[in-house]
Amino acid sequence: MRVEGKGLINRDTRVGFSFDGQRYTGFEGDTIASALLANDVRLTGRSFKYHRPRGILTAGSEEPNALMTVGEGPSQSPNTRATTQDIFEGLVARSQNNWPSLKTDILSVNDAFTNFLSAGFYYKTFMWPRSFWEKVYEPFIRRAAGLGALSGKHDDDRCEKAFAFCDILVIGSGPSGLIAALAAARAGADVILAEEDSRFGGRLLTETYTLDEKPGHIWVDEVIAELEAMDNVRLMHRTAVTGAYDQGTYGALEQVSNHLAAPHADAPLECFWRIVAKQAVLCAGAIERPIAFPMNDRPGIMTASAVRAYLNRWGVVPGREVAVFGNNDDAHRTAHDLAAAGVKVAALIDSRPDADVSGDFPVYTGAEVVDTKGRLGLSEVQIRTASGTETLKTDCLAMSGGWNPTLHLTCHMNGRPIWNDSIAAFVPTPNMVPGLDVAGAAAGVFSTKGALKSGLFRAKKALDALGIKTPSIPLPKAEDAAYNITPLWQVAGKGRAWLDFQNDVTTKDVKQAAAENFASVEHMKRYTTQGMATDQGKNSNVGALAVLADATGRAIPETGTTTFRPPFTPVSIAAMGAGGRGKGFAPERFMTSHAATVERAAPMIEAGLWYRPSYFPRPCETTWRQSCDREVEMVRESVGIADVSTLGKIDIQGPDAAAFLDFVYTNTFSTLKVGRTRYGLMLREDGYVMDDGTTARLGEHHYLMTTTTAAAGPVMRHLEYVHQCLCLDMNVRFISVTEQWAQFAVAGPKSRKLLNTILDAPIENESWPFMACGPVTLLGVDARLFRISFSGEHAYEIAVPARYGDALFRDLLARAEALGGGAYGMEALNVLRIEKGFITHAEIHGRVTAFDIGMERMVSAKKDCIGKPAAARPGLVDPERERLVGIKPIGEVKQLVAGAHLFNPNDEAVRVNDQGYVISVCYSPTLDSNLGLAFLKNGPARHGETIMMVDHLRRLEVQCEVCHPVFLDKEGEKTRG
Amino acid sequence: MRLKCPLCGERDRREFYYVGDAIALDRPTPDAGDVAWDDYIHNRDNLAGVTRDLWYHESGCSAWLVVTRNTVTHEVLSTALASDVKRGAAK
């Protein structure tokens, strides 16, 4: 019911929305919760386990009951708290966890079996038979339990993530937060004021307090207006600070546009911030505790501060006859505010016999609520007083068990709070998060004046730490009421008394956990599921551990709390992972030949982030093998073109470049002549092969190293490490030029013939022999030419600045095709290199040594190098190691499979008889045979032996001959031709 | 987590690559023997407390850093260029 003349809503703008298909109207400034209460809707959800009818409990982000699915279609957002979601025109909200409807929920039958469904029910019940676990029990439990669901469809709503920096981060904008922000701002510090609500002000918006004789919200508006006008202040409302992390980093979730009917097309839904603050002041306020009295979960039973908030901020009263039940003076405010607004107060019930209460309504002291009635909403409560029990007609009960400081962030780095008996609550332990201080109610200072003083004091401490002088700020005149409380953790009585409303955990469950020796608070939590709901125990933790303390005969501080972990409020994975969806997760790197390659319908495969062509199909070809075989034959017989730009290219310069390379490579580069290229092998310090590639000497002090595609980044990092950490006196510098040069292999007997049609100065075999390199010009463009070969053919690689890559690739293809050649892809490249026994990262997979791949002689005896001492360890040069060989099928079955294992012909194919494994296989059209590269125990000594290749998965047993890993042209005549 | 690169200033940890114990700076001589080499390459104390690690400012200036931090309190006690540390140790 709406109350005239109350609230900070805009009554001039009506907003239409729907809940469970029913249309309602609210005002601008309403949340779903306030608008539903204004429309007398009390039933908003069903509990998790018993499917009990539930209504709105709170007015903030701690809401456990009123969770809804907002929106429709792919972007529907489940488990949205009705208390934090603003309404907008056309908003569609639906209740969750019920069938067929909220009012008639079949599974509320669970509620009748409450004696069986107590703590540990699932653990004890769904044990046998084992075969039922996955097929029967789990689907049933999942259907019965659970909250809202995602649509299961692709959601295009965008999220964003961002960094922000400040001197002082103020978290929360109640009295302490506002005064802290104001002090820091006037002092000239860079300030961020973060507020999770849609409006700044905290409790000043929901109370009738005055500051300097002005209504609280007017004072708030004045402060915000001043802050807004300052360049050094960033005001972030709808931004919940969700976690405190190392070195002053805070996570925060900003609701950017999910409160708008027609958000800007470019606006993200949410933004996940990482705020880096030199100092922070936590002014997050406090959260009111419910009381665990029998049948305390009916719709219409709310926290007293929520009832006050709905009245004062939204002009809504959640009932016509409101009763108030509390154990502290603060609860009295609810009764007084209601009475002042003309709402009938059915009774004020205070559990303390000595409570000082006055008011123009029935007052009961030393009394407790012991039962309630009303199936889908509260209709009456039963009160036990010193003189007996009374029944009271009421449709809304406002309860207050006291306040818990919102200290969560102070515990995010393993801190634990300390118990304060005078306010019967945990308060923050100082300095649990470096640079984070706590002020106001979050620190257990509950009066407005106290909060203001505390905020100013903590701001001054933060400014002092930054060496900034705090200006003098007069504090506004504010209330300074004492907070009197006598703890009331549970009310004895017949019915169930709920602690955790969402997860249906009652005082009885906690006691049962204790009785079954789940007496540690962490065990009790997991056994009962208390505190594991979406509110993470904000409403129930302290109450539950008080009941546990009582049941185990311990004090509350001794019982302790569970661990507080981020996030403070739920954060969608979409926001945390913003930008990481689809290709955002793995950006694409394209070669300069990409467009021309795609035009030729080449299927692309990923190589790291790069995309490379598998093969270039011709119209008549129907399988990849046909294309691959043709491309191999083409390279062997005429000329092929392949883009090899993805290989890492590192430009190395300096007087000590040669000495440096001698140290990172196993072989020697200082002896390499200018204008020549050499194959190099690089080890890790533990003696295993790290990478290989060719390095060209372009000048006396200038080398160009190539790495494998996969290792480009790691090798660059390695070179910097060796230089900065081990050889810092060497005068040498490196830079990656991978993307600056487009480089193409021109391979085959007709390669020189092709090149001479575009080189401005033709080359001869003598003038440009095998492994020669140097500058050339082609068609007027400066280029580099390397006579190197990964195919075993007479071949070159030609490099041009990347901007010419596309043009040169197209030009080379046209010329190759005129000579009967063409482009070749990764499949053919792989066949060509296996035929020649050249290794790739398939072979140098991190567990092989130079010895294993037959390159032990490349480890120079004349000098030290990275990995050399460790590579000499006995275990790494044992002849029995699995070492590189070639294999060829010689029996009936011809198929070879990479990953299959090798066994001696008469051995059983089991692990203990393992002789090695196959690493790379192909069909060689040149030799008309399947070929394999394999690692075989003592392989080099076993050429000519017969070995069995066994693949248990494919049920293959293939008789093979062990041979030299170079299948073709062992002497390398072709490359020199 | 944030680290102060001596060249670039304080940066988010996402800009850095972590490699491990700063013992990697102290490469033994080739003939130092198995014990020295095993300690250099493999043997590590898994300390709860102050550690000295090598980090690489990969998305920044490419500097290798020695970061001294406390794995219990998460405090970063100091950061220095690995080359400076190495030079200091050599003196």
Interface residues (C-beta under 8 A of the other chain):
Chain A: F163 Y245 D246 Q247 G248 T249 R274 V276 M413 P434 E685 D686 R717 E720 Y721 Q724 C725 L726 L728 D864 K868 P869 A870 R873
Chain B: M1 R2 L3 E10 D12 Y17 V19 A24 L25 R27 P28 P30 D31 A32 D34 W37 Y40 I41 H42 L54 Y56 E58 S62 A63 W64 H74 E75 V76 L81 A82 S83 K86 R87
